[in-house]
Amino acid sequence: MNRRQFIQTSAAVSAGAFVMPRFSIGQPGPSANSKLNVAMIGAGNIAAMAYGPCSGENLVALADVDSRMFLQHQEKHPQVKAAKKFADFREMLDKMGDQIDAVCINTPDHTHFAATMHAMEMGKHVCTQKPLTHNIWQAQTLQKAKHKYGVVTNMAVQGHTFNGIRTMKEWYEADVFGQIREIHAVKKGPSIWPLQPGKNNGYFHSPESFPPPVHPVPDELNWDLWLGPNPADTTFNNTYHPKSWRGYHSFGNGTFGDWFPHVADAAVYILDLTGPVTVELESSEGGNDWMVPNANTVRWDFPARNGKAPCTFRWSNGKPEDLAVAREEWTWSEKMPSDGTLFVGDKQSGYTDSRSNNPRLANKEAMRAFKEAGFPEQKYDRIKGGPFIEWIKAIKGEGPEPGANFDFASPFTVTMLLGVLVARFGGRIEWDPVKGITNRPELNAYFKEPARAGWTYGEDLWV
């Protein structure tokens, strides 16, 4: 068995359980090299989160449609200078496939799926930035691909590796809260305003008018590759790239895609908020055929599941002053924080912050007494180093399967994307994981968006 075969088979995953490798890289036997060969798809901006954790490995290749991105992090991470560089990740993987073990996907949302699937089909371990995909079919397909290709998968959501999410789960399972029947998650934004050239404008900007005016494509940008699976006749506007794509339906998922994977992580993980559900838009402000709403409140109604009572989950995003409200459960301040999640329980209510961390009881005096009495016994191992380190250790056989592997991340993403759909189209959605959207067949066009020739993946997994 050579090094390539060893790394690809060391993370074999059965349908029901993660199978640890027979050997660990770095021990005598199949491989004496303890370092993975890592490639990045997306070399700038959010890729900074991957460079540091992967700095102990070999960074062998980078792909980015904008050549300026190769310069962003090279001073802090010298390996960037030596890595081979490509505009098209497909060319990178095809030419260097036998030199790459693992791939970090750091692209805009609309190309997450194509990049992740291409790497998985070639037997590469993958860690993809949140949100996992741009549409529901893609999320479900990646879960199928995880089992077909037997690679180590992870969604890069930092809070899922933090101590707080595990502590909150231990409190819940120790019956500190009783049944939780109501959850409220909030996050400020998006604030959408005109782009100001030359300034750090953040993530959300509107064009001068609609349809967005046509601007010249920067010389450094391969616009056709940036579009990926989207229609090739889409014209360039300077609010799309490099960051403001998040606010456009065609490329991102707004504050849902940016923050729901962080804020709602604890609730989905602890209370199994996936599977059959109805989803309804309660309020919305702004938005149009091109761009996401400025603010919205969406409600999910989950039936009883795995011994848990039926549960209502609300997500609100918008202006901080609108989100910070007074609730009788919360006694730490006059109003609730405008970022985080409130868990309303039969016995006690709890709170986690915007990254599903720093849990506390919602009642300050109850929290003081709870701390003095001693927290429940620790049940879950703590993870150090974040999602990329967790993923690397799993590949090498030095740790368990990542917590946000695609068996968790895919249904989690589906829950999020159902909210994205009702925020965009209003009304109510009835969802079944097997049958799909059962009450509104017109939304099937958005359940699985068409991909242009050369960008289709995963169709065989549904045969």
N, C-alpha and C positions, 0 to 999 in steps of 0.2 A: 504494500500500500504506500503510495507516494504522499507528499505533503498535501497536494490538492485533494486527493481522495479522502484523506483523513479529516481535513477541516470540513469538507462537505458532508461527511457521514457522521461526524462527531456530535451533531445536533439533531439526529433523527427524532422525529416526533410521531408518536402513534396517535390514533384517533382519540384516545382517551387520556393519555398521559405523556409527559415529557420524559424522554429516555436519555439518561446521562451517557456521555461518551465512555468508551472502555478505557481510553487513555487521555491524559491531559497534555496539551502542547507544552513543551519545555522539559518533559520527562524522556528518558531514553526510550527509543522505540520508533513510532511512525514519523516523528518530527522533533528535531532538536532546536527548532527555531520557535521562540516563545512569542514572537510578534506576528500580528495579523497584517496582511496587506489591505489597506482601506482606501476606498475611492469616495469622493464627494460628488454628488449631483446637485449643483447649486453651490457656488464657491464664496459668495459674499453675504452680507447682512446676517440672517439667522444662522448661517453656517458657523458663526463664531461659537455657538453653543456646542458644536460637535468637535471643533478643532482641539480645544483644550483637553477634553476627556480622551480623545484619540491620539494625543501627542506621544504617548508611549508606544504606539504602533507605527507601522510604516505607511505614510501617506504617499501612495504611488500615482494617483491620477485624480484630476479634477475636470468636471464638465460644467460649463456655464455658457449661456447664450449671449452674455454681455461680458466682453473681455475686460472691462473695468473691474469686474468683481474679483478677478484673480489678484488684484493689487491691494484689496481692502485689508486683508489680515496677514499679509506675508511678513511684515516686520515683527509682529508678535509671535507668529508661528512660521519659523524659517523653512519647515518642510514644504510649505506652499510653493516656494521658489523652485524646488527641485522636482516637484510632481509634474508628470506629463499633463498637458492641457488640451482640452477639446471643447468645441462649441456644442456638439451633439452627443448626448450621453449614450445614444445607441451605438455610435461609432466607437466611443471609448470602451464600452462593454464588449463589443464585437472584436475589437483589435487587441484588447488587453485582458480578455476574460480569463486566460490561464494565469494571470498575474494578480488577480483580485480575489480576495476572500469575502469581503464585507463592504456594504455600501450604505452611506448616509444620504438620505434624500432631503434636500433643503430648498426645494423649489416653491413657487406659488401653488396654491391648492389645486388648481385645475390640471397640473401635470404630476401630482403626487402618484396617482394610480399608475399611469403609463411607466414612469421611472421605476416604481417599486415592483411592478409586475415583470418588467424586462429583466431586472436584476434577479428576481426570484426564479424566473424561468431558466436562468443560467446557473442556478444553484448557489446564489450569493445570499448571505445573511443580510437582513435589511433593518435599518432603524429610520423611520420616517417621521418627520416633524408633524405635529398636530396642526389642524385636524387631519385625520388619516386620509380622507378622500373628499371629493367634491360632490358626489352623488351616492345614493343608497346602494345601487347595484354594484358600484365599485367597492364599497365597504364589504358587502356580502361576498364578493368575488375574492377579495384578498384573504378572507377567512378560509375559503375553500382552498386557495393557493397555499396557504400555510401548511395544510395537511398534505397536499399533493407533493410539494417540493421539499418538505422536511428541513427547512432552514430556520434559524433563530430569528424571530421577528420582535419588533418593539415599536411602539409609538412614543415619540419623545415628548412626554408630558412630565415635567419635573416633579410636581406634587405627588405623583403616584409612587415615587421613591422616598418621599419624606416620612419622618416618624409620625407626624400628626395624623395622617390618614389611617395608619395602623392603630394608633392610640384610640381614635374615634371608633373604629370598628370593634376594638376590645371593650370599650365602654358600652357600645350598643349590645354586644353579645353577652355582656354581664348584666343586662336588663336595667341599666342605669336610666334609660329613657322610657322603658316600656315600649308599646307599639308606637311607631312614628307614622302618622296618617297625613301629615301636611308638611311640605318643605317649600321654602322660599329662597331662591338664589338670585342675586342681583349683581350687576356690574355696570359702571358708568361707560358711556360711549355707545356708538361712535359719535364723535363731534366732526361734522363734515363741513368744510369751508374751502374756499377757492385756494388753489395751489399758489404758493409764493416762491418763485424761482430763487435759488441760491440759499434757501433756508431749510432747516430741519423741520419738515412739515408733518412728521408722523405718518400714520397709516391711512387716514381717510380724507379724501378730497373730491369735490365735485368739479366737473369740467365747466367751462364758461357757459355752455348751453347744451341742449339735447336736440338731436343726436350729438355726441361729443365731437367737437371740431377735429379735423384731420391735421396732424402735426408731422413734420419731417421725422423720420426714424433716425436716431443717433447712429453715427458711423460704427460705433462699437457694438451695436445691438443687432443680433440676427432675429428680426421680428417674426419670421416664419417659424423658427424653432421655438421662440418664446410662446407662440400661440399653441404649439403642441397639437393636441387633439381637436382644438377649436377650429371653426371654419377659417380657411386661409384668406378669405376676402375681408376679414376684419381689419379696419384701418387703425393706425397708431394715434394715440392721444397721450400727451405727456403726464396725465394723471394715472395712467395704468402702471407705469414702470418708473422706478424700481419698487415702490412700496404700496402705492394707493390702489393696486388691484384688489385689495381685500374688500373694498366697498362695492364692487361690481358683481352682479349675479353670475356673469360668465366666467369669472376668474376666482372669486373668493366667496366667503360666507359671512362677511361682516363681523360684528362683535360676537355672534354665535361661534364662528370658526376661530376667532382670535382668543376668546376667553371662556367659552362654555367648557372646553376640555379641561381647563384648570379649575374653575369655580365649582362645576357640577361633578367633578371626579369623585369626591367622597360620597356624595349622595348616590350616584349610580353604582359605585363599587359596594357600598355597605348595604344598600337596600334593594339591589337587583332591579334597577330601573331600566330594564330592557324587556323585549318581548312584546306580547299583545298589549295595545294601548290605544286610547283615543287622545287626540291632540287638537287643541282649539286656540284660535287667536282671540285674546280678550281685548287688546287695544293695540293701536299702532299709530305712528306719527312719521310722516315723510316717506321717502322712497318712491321709486317709479319703475318703469320697465327696465332701466339700466342699473339702478343703484338700490342698495338695501335701505330699509327704514332707519330713521334717526333714533327711534325708540320703539319698543314693543314689549308687550307682556303675553307670554304663551303659557298655556296650562296643559299638562299631561295628566291623564287619569289612569292609573295602573290598577288592575284587579289584584286580588290576593295572590301571592306567589311565595313558594318555599316557606310557608308558615308565617309570612309577613302580612299584615292587614292591608286592605286597599289603601292606596296612597295618592294624594294629589301633589304634583310638583309644579311650581310656578317659576318661570324665568322672566326677569325684567331687565332690560338695559335701556339707558338713556341718560338724562341729566342727573348728576348726583343729588341735587336738591329735590328731585322728584322721587328718587329711590330711597333716600333716608327717611324712614317713617317711624312713628312711635308704635311699639307693640308691648303688650303687657308682659310677655315672656322676657323681654330684654330690659335689664336694670343696670347695665354698665354705664349708660349715658342716656340722655333724653331721647335720642333717636337711634335706630339701628345704623350700623355702618352702611355705606353705599356700595360696598364690595364684600361678597361672601355669601354664606348659606346658613339659614336658620332652619333647624330641625325641630318641629313641634311634636313633642312626645306626650304620652299619657301621664308619665311620672315627672319627667324633667324635659326641658328643651335644651338644645345644644347649638353650637355655632362653629363653623370652620371659615378660614379666611379665603382670599381670592385664589389661593393655590391649594385649597383643601388641606390646609395646615393649621397649626396653632389652635387646636380644639379647646373649647371651654363650655361650661354650662352657661345658659343664657342669663340665669339669675346669679348675680354677683355673690350674694351671701351663701347661696347653695354651693357655688363653686368653692368658696373658702372652706366650708364644712367638708365638702367632698375631698379636697386636697388634704385637709388635716386627718381625715379618716383613712386615707391611703387609697390610691387608684387600684383598679382591678389588676390582677397578675398579667404580665406581658405574655401574649400568646404567639405573636407574629415576629419573625426575625426582622431586624432593622436593616435597611439597605444604605450603603455609603457610596457616594460618588455620583449619583444621578443616573438618568436613563441610559446614557451611552456607556458608562462604566458597567452598569448592570448587564447590558447587552453583550459587551465584550467578554465579561466574565462567564456568561452563559455559553458563548461560542467556544471558549477555551475549556469548558467543563469545570470552572472554578466557582460556579454559583448556579442557582436554580433558574428556571425559565423566567424571563422578565415578566413583571406583573401586568404590564400593559401590552403583552403579546396580542396578536391579532384575534385570538379567541375572546379577549376582553375588549380590545380597542375597536373591533369591527361593530359589534352590537351597540357599544357606547356611541360610536359615530352615527349609527342609524338613528338612535334616540335624538341626537343633536340635529340631524338633517331633517327629521320630521318637523322639528320646530322651525327650521329654516324655511321649509315649504309653506307652513301655515302663516308664518310671518310675511311671506311674499304674496301668497294667494288668498289669505283669509279663510274664514270658515272653519270647518272641522274635518279631521282626517281620522278614519278608523283603520288601524294597522294590524296586520297579522304577519309575522316573520316569514311564513311559508307562502301565503296567498298574496302578500303585498298590501297595497292600498285597496280596500274592498268597497269603499263608498264613492270614490271620485276617479273614475277611469281616465279622465282628462289629464290627471297629474302623472300618468305613466310616462309621458314624454320627459318629465324631469326626474323620475325615478331612475331612469337610465338615459343619459344624454347621448346623442349620436357622436361618434368619433370619425374623423376623416381618414381616408386611406393612409396606411402606414402607421397609424396610431391606435389600432384596435388590439386589445389584449383580453385574454381570459374567457373568450366565448366557449372554448372547448370544455371548460369546467362546469358548464351548465347542461352538457349533453347527457 
